[in-house]
Amino acid sequence: MRIGNKLQIDNSFAVNKIIYGELNSSLTIDEEFKKGEYDSLSVKATTKFPDGALQGKINISMTNNLNRCLTTFAPSMTFDKEAIFKITY
């Protein structure tokens, strides 16, 4: 199911965004997965890209799989400055 620039497939959430290398940019997932009346799991994941982290602009996606507590990014790349990733379940 797609909601804006977010996508939910089974127990995964994804977001994509064009990141401009010369600007401070970030990707954020802040969602809750409900399974039944009382079972739920929330995830808040943020990746911050400082100015100068990359050259030009690129569309980056971040996907979080709640079953595996795993976050993946695409495309695979190396940054000029360190990106900062934080996640809370």
PDB file as gemmi writes it, atoms N, CA and C in Angstrom:
CRYST1    1.000    1.000    1.000  90.00  90.00  90.00 P 1                      
ATOM      1  N   MET A   1       0.844  -1.170   0.000  1.00  0.00           N  
ATOM      2  CA  MET A   1       0.000   0.000   0.000  1.00  0.00           C  
ATOM      3  C   MET A   1       0.890   1.233   0.000  1.00  0.00           C  
ATOM      4  N   ARG A   2       0.643   2.158  -0.900  1.00  0.00           N  
ATOM      5  CA  ARG A   2       1.426   3.381  -0.980  1.00  0.00           C  
ATOM      6  C   ARG A   2       0.632   4.527  -0.382  1.00  0.00           C  
ATOM      7  N   ILE A   3       1.285   5.262   0.528  1.00  0.00           N  
ATOM      8  CA  ILE A   3       0.689   6.444   1.137  1.00  0.00           C  
ATOM      9  C   ILE A   3       1.699   7.577   0.958  1.00  0.00           C  
ATOM     10  N   GLY A   4       1.436   8.499   0.050  1.00  0.00           N  
ATOM     11  CA  GLY A   4       2.405   9.562  -0.241  1.00  0.00           C  
ATOM     12  C   GLY A   4       3.670   8.950  -0.798  1.00  0.00           C  
ATOM     13  N   ASN A   5       4.823   9.278  -0.198  1.00  0.00           N  
ATOM     14  CA  ASN A   5       6.081   8.703  -0.662  1.00  0.00           C  
ATOM     15  C   ASN A   5       6.486   7.527   0.224  1.00  0.00           C  
ATOM     16  N   LYS A   6       5.522   6.973   1.002  1.00  0.00           N  
ATOM     17  CA  LYS A   6       5.790   5.843   1.882  1.00  0.00           C  
ATOM     18  C   LYS A   6       5.090   4.611   1.339  1.00  0.00           C  
ATOM     19  N   LEU A   7       5.660   3.455   1.623  1.00  0.00           N  
ATOM     20  CA  LEU A   7       5.131   2.201   1.135  1.00  0.00           C  
ATOM     21  C   LEU A   7       5.129   1.196   2.262  1.00  0.00           C  
ATOM     22  N   GLN A   8       4.016   0.471   2.451  1.00  0.00           N  
ATOM     23  CA  GLN A   8       3.962  -0.607   3.433  1.00  0.00           C  
ATOM     24  C   GLN A   8       3.664  -1.898   2.692  1.00  0.00           C  
ATOM     25  N   ILE A   9       4.544  -2.889   2.861  1.00  0.00           N  
ATOM     26  CA  ILE A   9       4.343  -4.216   2.297  1.00  0.00           C  
ATOM     27  C   ILE A   9       4.513  -5.195   3.436  1.00  0.00           C  
ATOM     28  N   ASP A  10       3.438  -5.930   3.758  1.00  0.00           N  
ATOM     29  CA  ASP A  10       3.458  -6.869   4.879  1.00  0.00           C  
ATOM     30  C   ASP A  10       3.995  -6.171   6.116  1.00  0.00           C  
ATOM     31  N   ASN A  11       5.182  -6.565   6.579  1.00  0.00           N  
ATOM     32  CA  ASN A  11       5.746  -6.005   7.797  1.00  0.00           C  
ATOM     33  C   ASN A  11       6.936  -5.090   7.515  1.00  0.00           C  
ATOM     34  N   SER A  12       6.929  -4.442   6.365  1.00  0.00           N  
ATOM     35  CA  SER A  12       8.011  -3.532   5.998  1.00  0.00           C  
ATOM     36  C   SER A  12       7.449  -2.148   5.697  1.00  0.00           C  
ATOM     37  N   PHE A  13       8.253  -1.140   5.996  1.00  0.00           N  
ATOM     38  CA  PHE A  13       7.924   0.231   5.651  1.00  0.00           C  
ATOM     39  C   PHE A  13       9.086   0.786   4.839  1.00  0.00           C  
ATOM     40  N   ALA A  14       8.764   1.608   3.855  1.00  0.00           N  
ATOM     41  CA  ALA A  14       9.813   2.194   3.019  1.00  0.00           C  
ATOM     42  C   ALA A  14       9.501   3.651   2.735  1.00  0.00           C  
ATOM     43  N   VAL A  15      10.561   4.410   2.520  1.00  0.00           N  
ATOM     44  CA  VAL A  15      10.424   5.809   2.129  1.00  0.00           C  
ATOM     45  C   VAL A  15      11.554   6.114   1.137  1.00  0.00           C  
ATOM     46  N   ASN A  16      11.280   6.965   0.171  1.00  0.00           N  
ATOM     47  CA  ASN A  16      12.356   7.405  -0.719  1.00  0.00           C  
ATOM     48  C   ASN A  16      12.265   8.913  -0.893  1.00  0.00           C  
ATOM     49  N   LYS A  17      13.414   9.481  -1.209  1.00  0.00           N  
ATOM     50  CA  LYS A  17      13.488  10.941  -1.308  1.00  0.00           C  
ATOM     51  C   LYS A  17      14.715  11.316  -2.129  1.00  0.00           C  
ATOM     52  N   ILE A  18      14.608  12.408  -2.854  1.00  0.00           N  
ATOM     53  CA  ILE A  18      15.783  12.937  -3.547  1.00  0.00           C  
ATOM     54  C   ILE A  18      16.619  13.691  -2.522  1.00  0.00           C  
ATOM     55  N   ILE A  19      17.854  13.269  -2.367  1.00  0.00           N  
ATOM     56  CA  ILE A  19      18.785  13.881  -1.425  1.00  0.00           C  
ATOM     57  C   ILE A  19      19.736  14.774  -2.215  1.00  0.00           C  
ATOM     58  N   TYR A  20      19.831  16.030  -1.808  1.00  0.00           N  
ATOM     59  CA  TYR A  20      20.730  16.996  -2.443  1.00  0.00           C  
ATOM     60  C   TYR A  20      22.005  17.076  -1.606  1.00  0.00           C  
ATOM     61  N   GLY A  21      23.134  16.754  -2.220  1.00  0.00           N  
ATOM     62  CA  GLY A  21      24.398  16.647  -1.506  1.00  0.00           C  
ATOM     63  C   GLY A  21      24.877  17.908  -0.824  1.00  0.00           C  
ATOM     64  N   GLU A  22      24.504  19.070  -1.347  1.00  0.00           N  
ATOM     65  CA  GLU A  22      24.989  20.321  -0.766  1.00  0.00           C  
ATOM     66  C   GLU A  22      24.107  20.820   0.374  1.00  0.00           C  
ATOM     67  N   LEU A  23      23.014  20.109   0.673  1.00  0.00           N  
ATOM     68  CA  LEU A  23      22.093  20.522   1.724  1.00  0.00           C  
ATOM     69  C   LEU A  23      22.003  19.462   2.816  1.00  0.00           C  
ATOM     70  N   ASN A  24      21.743  19.885   4.036  1.00  0.00           N  
ATOM     71  CA  ASN A  24      21.420  18.923   5.086  1.00  0.00           C  
ATOM     72  C   ASN A  24      20.087  18.290   4.718  1.00  0.00           C  
ATOM     73  N   SER A  25      20.051  16.964   4.596  1.00  0.00           N  
ATOM     74  CA  SER A  25      18.824  16.253   4.222  1.00  0.00           C  
ATOM     75  C   SER A  25      18.636  15.055   5.131  1.00  0.00           C  
ATOM     76  N   SER A  26      17.428  14.512   5.139  1.00  0.00           N  
ATOM     77  CA  SER A  26      17.191  13.323   5.959  1.00  0.00           C  
ATOM     78  C   SER A  26      16.064  12.478   5.376  1.00  0.00           C  
ATOM     79  N   LEU A  27      16.068  11.203   5.760  1.00  0.00           N  
ATOM     80  CA  LEU A  27      14.993  10.260   5.472  1.00  0.00           C  
ATOM     81  C   LEU A  27      14.429   9.810   6.809  1.00  0.00           C  
ATOM     82  N   THR A  28      13.105   9.706   6.931  1.00  0.00           N  
ATOM     83  CA  THR A  28      12.503   9.294   8.197  1.00  0.00           C  
ATOM     84  C   THR A  28      11.366   8.317   7.966  1.00  0.00           C  
ATOM     85  N   ILE A  29      11.352   7.252   8.764  1.00  0.00           N  
ATOM     86  CA  ILE A  29      10.219   6.336   8.858  1.00  0.00           C  
ATOM     87  C   ILE A  29       9.734   6.433  10.292  1.00  0.00           C  
ATOM     88  N   ASP A  30       8.463   6.746  10.469  1.00  0.00           N  
ATOM     89  CA  ASP A  30       7.858   6.845  11.800  1.00  0.00           C  
ATOM     90  C   ASP A  30       6.486   6.195  11.679  1.00  0.00           C  
ATOM     91  N   GLU A  31       6.440   4.886  11.908  1.00  0.00           N  
ATOM     92  CA  GLU A  31       5.232   4.111  11.630  1.00  0.00           C  
ATOM     93  C   GLU A  31       4.947   3.106  12.732  1.00  0.00           C  
ATOM     94  N   GLU A  32       3.728   2.593  12.717  1.00  0.00           N  
ATOM     95  CA  GLU A  32       3.324   1.539  13.650  1.00  0.00           C  
ATOM     96  C   GLU A  32       2.638   0.431  12.863  1.00  0.00           C  
ATOM     97  N   PHE A  33       3.055  -0.788  13.112  1.00  0.00           N  
ATOM     98  CA  PHE A  33       2.441  -1.953  12.483  1.00  0.00           C  
ATOM     99  C   PHE A  33       1.539  -2.619  13.514  1.00  0.00           C  
ATOM    100  N   LYS A  34       0.266  -2.777  13.181  1.00  0.00           N  
ATOM    101  CA  LYS A  34      -0.678  -3.403  14.102  1.00  0.00           C  
ATOM    102  C   LYS A  34      -1.043  -4.784  13.577  1.00  0.00           C  
ATOM    103  N   LYS A  35      -0.965  -5.746  14.475  1.00  0.00           N  
ATOM    104  CA  LYS A  35      -1.330  -7.115  14.140  1.00  0.00           C  
ATOM    105  C   LYS A  35      -2.306  -7.571  15.213  1.00  0.00           C  
ATOM    106  N   GLY A  36      -3.564  -7.555  14.894  1.00  0.00           N  
ATOM    107  CA  GLY A  36      -4.569  -7.905  15.888  1.00  0.00           C  
ATOM    108  C   GLY A  36      -4.937  -6.695  16.737  1.00  0.00           C  
ATOM    109  N   GLU A  37      -5.786  -6.953  17.713  1.00  0.00           N  
ATOM    110  CA  GLU A  37      -6.295  -5.864  18.541  1.00  0.00           C  
ATOM    111  C   GLU A  37      -5.255  -5.310  19.510  1.00  0.00           C  
ATOM    112  N   TYR A  38      -4.371  -6.172  20.024  1.00  0.00           N  
ATOM    113  CA  TYR A  38      -3.448  -5.742  21.077  1.00  0.00           C  
ATOM    114  C   TYR A  38      -1.970  -5.778  20.672  1.00  0.00           C  
ATOM    115  N   ASP A  39      -1.653  -6.421  19.578  1.00  0.00           N  
ATOM    116  CA  ASP A  39      -0.259  -6.535  19.162  1.00  0.00           C  
ATOM    117  C   ASP A  39       0.112  -5.419  18.196  1.00  0.00           C  
ATOM    118  N   SER A  40       1.181  -4.706  18.506  1.00  0.00           N  
ATOM    119  CA  SER A  40       1.667  -3.665  17.601  1.00  0.00           C  
ATOM    120  C   SER A  40       3.161  -3.476  17.815  1.00  0.00           C  
ATOM    121  N   LEU A  41       3.798  -2.926  16.830  1.00  0.00           N  
ATOM    122  CA  LEU A  41       5.221  -2.610  16.893  1.00  0.00           C  
ATOM    123  C   LEU A  41       5.424  -1.291  16.172  1.00  0.00           C  
ATOM    124  N   SER A  42       6.107  -0.370  16.812  1.00  0.00           N  
ATOM    125  CA  SER A  42       6.377   0.913  16.168  1.00  0.00           C  
ATOM    126  C   SER A  42       7.866   0.997  15.848  1.00  0.00           C  
ATOM    127  N   VAL A  43       8.155   1.738  14.802  1.00  0.00           N  
ATOM    128  CA  VAL A  43       9.542   1.946  14.385  1.00  0.00           C  
ATOM    129  C   VAL A  43       9.715   3.415  14.025  1.00  0.00           C  
ATOM    130  N   LYS A  44      10.810   3.988  14.501  1.00  0.00           N  
ATOM    131  CA  LYS A  44      11.196   5.338  14.099  1.00  0.00           C  
ATOM    132  C   LYS A  44      12.655   5.254  13.673  1.00  0.00           C  
ATOM    133  N   ALA A  45      12.886   5.461  12.398  1.00  0.00           N  
ATOM    134  CA  ALA A  45      14.235   5.391  11.841  1.00  0.00           C  
ATOM    135  C   ALA A  45      14.517   6.688  11.095  1.00  0.00           C  
ATOM    136  N   THR A  46      15.678   7.266  11.343  1.00  0.00           N  
ATOM    137  CA  THR A  46      16.083   8.505  10.675  1.00  0.00           C  
ATOM    138  C   THR A  46      17.520   8.381  10.203  1.00  0.00           C  
ATOM    139  N   THR A  47      17.747   8.776   8.982  1.00  0.00           N  
ATOM    140  CA  THR A  47      19.102   8.881   8.446  1.00  0.00           C  
ATOM    141  C   THR A  47      19.324  10.331   8.055  1.00  0.00           C  
ATOM    142  N   LYS A  48      20.364  10.921   8.613  1.00  0.00           N  
ATOM    143  CA  LYS A  48      20.698  12.315   8.308  1.00  0.00           C  
ATOM    144  C   LYS A  48      21.934  12.360   7.423  1.00  0.00           C  
ATOM    145  N   PHE A  49      21.836  13.165   6.377  1.00  0.00           N  
ATOM    146  CA  PHE A  49      22.931  13.365   5.434  1.00  0.00           C  
ATOM    147  C   PHE A  49      23.420  14.804   5.592  1.00  0.00           C  
ATOM    148  N   PRO A  50      24.617  14.999   6.140  1.00  0.00           N  
ATOM    149  CA  PRO A  50      25.112  16.371   6.316  1.00  0.00           C  
ATOM    150  C   PRO A  50      25.448  17.001   4.974  1.00  0.00           C  
ATOM    151  N   ASP A  51      25.515  18.346   4.944  1.00  0.00           N  
ATOM    152  CA  ASP A  51      25.878  19.009   3.690  1.00  0.00           C  
ATOM    153  C   ASP A  51      27.246  18.513   3.246  1.00  0.00           C  
ATOM    154  N   GLY A  52      27.367  18.244   1.963  1.00  0.00           N  
ATOM    155  CA  GLY A  52      28.608  17.721   1.412  1.00  0.00           C  
ATOM    156  C   GLY A  52      28.732  16.213   1.521  1.00  0.00           C  
ATOM    157  N   ALA A  53      27.663  15.519   1.932  1.00  0.00           N  
ATOM    158  CA  ALA A  53      27.724  14.057   2.073  1.00  0.00           C  
ATOM    159  C   ALA A  53      27.872  13.365   0.716  1.00  0.00           C  
ATOM    160  N   LEU A  54      27.341  14.001  -0.333  1.00  0.00           N  
ATOM    161  CA  LEU A  54      27.466  13.449  -1.682  1.00  0.00           C  
ATOM    162  C   LEU A  54      27.454  14.578  -2.691  1.00  0.00           C  
ATOM    163  N   GLN A  55      27.854  14.264  -3.887  1.00  0.00           N  
ATOM    164  CA  GLN A  55      27.884  15.249  -4.961  1.00  0.00           C  
ATOM    165  C   GLN A  55      26.573  15.191  -5.733  1.00  0.00           C  
ATOM    166  N   GLY A  56      25.995  16.350  -6.036  1.00  0.00           N  
ATOM    167  CA  GLY A  56      24.772  16.403  -6.833  1.00  0.00           C  
ATOM    168  C   GLY A  56      23.553  15.966  -6.054  1.00  0.00           C  
ATOM    169  N   LYS A  57      22.659  15.245  -6.744  1.00  0.00           N  
ATOM    170  CA  LYS A  57      21.444  14.758  -6.101  1.00  0.00           C  
ATOM    171  C   LYS A  57      21.226  13.302  -6.494  1.00  0.00           C  
ATOM    172  N   ILE A  58      20.546  12.559  -5.586  1.00  0.00           N  
ATOM    173  CA  ILE A  58      20.258  11.152  -5.849  1.00  0.00           C  
ATOM    174  C   ILE A  58      18.997  10.754  -5.106  1.00  0.00           C  
ATOM    175  N   ASN A  59      18.202   9.886  -5.711  1.00  0.00           N  
ATOM    176  CA  ASN A  59      17.003   9.352  -5.080  1.00  0.00           C  
ATOM    177  C   ASN A  59      17.420   8.157  -4.212  1.00  0.00           C  
ATOM    178  N   ILE A  60      17.281   8.279  -2.903  1.00  0.00           N  
ATOM    179  CA  ILE A  60      17.694   7.233  -1.968  1.00  0.00           C  
ATOM    180  C   ILE A  60      16.458   6.658  -1.302  1.00  0.00           C  
ATOM    181  N   SER A  61      16.410   5.330  -1.179  1.00  0.00           N  
ATOM    182  CA  SER A  61      15.303   4.689  -0.465  1.00  0.00           C  
ATOM    183  C   SER A  61      15.823   3.998   0.788  1.00  0.00           C  
ATOM    184  N   MET A  62      14.984   4.000   1.815  1.00  0.00           N  
ATOM    185  CA  MET A  62      15.289   3.341   3.085  1.00  0.00           C  
ATOM    186  C   MET A  62      14.104   2.437   3.387  1.00  0.00           C  
ATOM    187  N   THR A  63      14.358   1.142   3.611  1.00  0.00           N  
ATOM    188  CA  THR A  63      13.317   0.165   3.890  1.00  0.00           C  
ATOM    189  C   THR A  63      13.610  -0.525   5.204  1.00  0.00           C  
ATOM    190  N   ASN A  64      12.606  -0.597   6.066  1.00  0.00           N  
ATOM    191  CA  ASN A  64      12.757  -1.275   7.350  1.00  0.00           C  
ATOM    192  C   ASN A  64      11.858  -2.496   7.379  1.00  0.00           C  
ATOM    193  N   ASN A  65      12.446  -3.672   7.641  1.00  0.00           N  
ATOM    194  CA  ASN A  65      11.708  -4.916   7.763  1.00  0.00           C  
ATOM    195  C   ASN A  65      11.521  -5.218   9.239  1.00  0.00           C  
ATOM    196  N   LEU A  66      10.279  -5.162   9.717  1.00  0.00           N  
ATOM    197  CA  LEU A  66       9.990  -5.349  11.138  1.00  0.00           C  
ATOM    198  C   LEU A  66      10.212  -6.792  11.594  1.00  0.00           C  
ATOM    199  N   ASN A  67      10.021  -7.770  10.711  1.00  0.00           N  
ATOM    200  CA  ASN A  67      10.242  -9.172  11.094  1.00  0.00           C  
ATOM    201  C   ASN A  67      11.697  -9.440  11.442  1.00  0.00           C  
ATOM    202  N   ARG A  68      12.594  -8.821  10.714  1.00  0.00           N  
ATOM    203  CA  ARG A  68      14.032  -9.066  10.900  1.00  0.00           C  
ATOM    204  C   ARG A  68      14.746  -7.939  11.624  1.00  0.00           C  
ATOM    205  N   CYS A  69      14.036  -6.847  11.934  1.00  0.00           N  
ATOM    206  CA  CYS A  69      14.673  -5.657  12.525  1.00  0.00           C  
ATOM    207  C   CYS A  69      15.869  -5.253  11.670  1.00  0.00           C  
ATOM    208  N   LEU A  70      15.635  -5.136  10.375  1.00  0.00           N  
ATOM    209  CA  LEU A  70      16.678  -4.881   9.394  1.00  0.00           C  
ATOM    210  C   LEU A  70      16.293  -3.674   8.550  1.00  0.00           C  
ATOM    211  N   THR A  71      17.243  -2.771   8.344  1.00  0.00           N  
ATOM    212  CA  THR A  71      17.025  -1.620   7.479  1.00  0.00           C  
ATOM    213  C   THR A  71      17.988  -1.695   6.313  1.00  0.00           C  
ATOM    214  N   THR A  72      17.471  -1.496   5.102  1.00  0.00           N  
ATOM    215  CA  THR A  72      18.306  -1.510   3.907  1.00  0.00           C  
ATOM    216  C   THR A  72      18.157  -0.181   3.170  1.00  0.00           C  
ATOM    217  N   PHE A  73      19.190   0.147   2.400  1.00  0.00           N  
ATOM    218  CA  PHE A  73      19.228   1.385   1.637  1.00  0.00           C  
ATOM    219  C   PHE A  73      19.550   1.071   0.184  1.00  0.00           C  
ATOM    220  N   ALA A  74      19.030   1.881  -0.717  1.00  0.00           N  
ATOM    221  CA  ALA A  74      19.343   1.732  -2.124  1.00  0.00           C  
ATOM    222  C   ALA A  74      19.384   3.122  -2.750  1.00  0.00           C  
ATOM    223  N   PRO A  75      20.254   3.359  -3.686  1.00  0.00           N  
ATOM    224  CA  PRO A  75      21.268   2.427  -4.176  1.00  0.00           C  
ATOM    225  C   PRO A  75      22.448   2.341  -3.200  1.00  0.00           C  
ATOM    226  N   SER A  76      23.247   1.328  -3.384  1.00  0.00           N  
ATOM    227  CA  SER A  76      24.459   1.178  -2.578  1.00  0.00           C  
ATOM    228  C   SER A  76      25.460   2.238  -3.021  1.00  0.00           C  
ATOM    229  N   MET A  77      26.051   2.941  -2.059  1.00  0.00           N  
ATOM    230  CA  MET A  77      26.990   4.000  -2.424  1.00  0.00           C  
ATOM    231  C   MET A  77      27.899   4.352  -1.256  1.00  0.00           C  
ATOM    232  N   THR A  78      28.927   5.123  -1.549  1.00  0.00           N  
ATOM    233  CA  THR A  78      29.850   5.642  -0.539  1.00  0.00           C  
ATOM    234  C   THR A  78      29.655   7.147  -0.469  1.00  0.00           C  
ATOM    235  N   PHE A  79      29.626   7.685   0.755  1.00  0.00           N  
ATOM    236  CA  PHE A  79      29.415   9.110   0.952  1.00  0.00           C  
ATOM    237  C   PHE A  79      30.733   9.828   1.218  1.00  0.00           C  
ATOM    238  N   ASP A  80      30.785  11.104   0.869  1.00  0.00           N  
ATOM    239  CA  ASP A  80      31.957  11.928   1.142  1.00  0.00           C  
ATOM    240  C   ASP A  80      32.043  12.287   2.619  1.00  0.00           C  
ATOM    241  N   LYS A  81      30.888  12.400   3.285  1.00  0.00           N  
ATOM    242  CA  LYS A  81      30.802  12.639   4.728  1.00  0.00           C  
ATOM    243  C   LYS A  81      29.885  11.583   5.314  1.00  0.00           C  
ATOM    244  N   GLU A  82      30.120  11.246   6.573  1.00  0.00           N  
ATOM    245  CA  GLU A  82      29.369  10.191   7.237  1.00  0.00           C  
ATOM    246  C   GLU A  82      27.883  10.527   7.388  1.00  0.00           C  
ATOM    247  N   ALA A  83      27.027   9.600   6.964  1.00  0.00           N  
ATOM    248  CA  ALA A  83      25.584   9.716   7.211  1.00  0.00           C  
ATOM    249  C   ALA A  83      25.310   9.143   8.600  1.00  0.00           C  
ATOM    250  N   ILE A  84      24.334   9.704   9.298  1.00  0.00           N  
ATOM    251  CA  ILE A  84      24.027   9.285  10.669  1.00  0.00           C  
ATOM    252  C   ILE A  84      22.672   8.585  10.678  1.00  0.00           C  
ATOM    253  N   PHE A  85      22.664   7.328  11.139  1.00  0.00           N  
ATOM    254  CA  PHE A  85      21.445   6.507  11.177  1.00  0.00           C  
ATOM    255  C   PHE A  85      21.072   6.219  12.614  1.00  0.00           C  
ATOM    256  N   LYS A  86      19.801   6.481  12.970  1.00  0.00           N  
ATOM    257  CA  LYS A  86      19.276   6.169  14.309  1.00  0.00           C  
ATOM    258  C   LYS A  86      17.959   5.445  14.140  1.00  0.00           C  
ATOM    259  N   ILE A  87      17.738   4.422  14.995  1.00  0.00           N  
ATOM    260  CA  ILE A  87      16.484   3.679  14.917  1.00  0.00           C  
ATOM    261  C   ILE A  87      16.018   3.306  16.324  1.00  0.00           C  
ATOM    262  N   THR A  88      14.706   3.338  16.513  1.00  0.00           N  
ATOM    263  CA  THR A  88      14.097   2.952  17.783  1.00  0.00           C  
ATOM    264  C   THR A  88      12.880   2.090  17.470  1.00  0.00           C  
ATOM    265  N   TYR A  89      12.774   0.955  18.157  1.00  0.00           N  
ATOM    266  CA  TYR A  89      11.595   0.080  18.034  1.00  0.00           C  
ATOM    267  C   TYR A  89      10.771   0.192  19.280  1.00  0.00           C  
TER     268      TYR A  89                                                      
END                                                                             
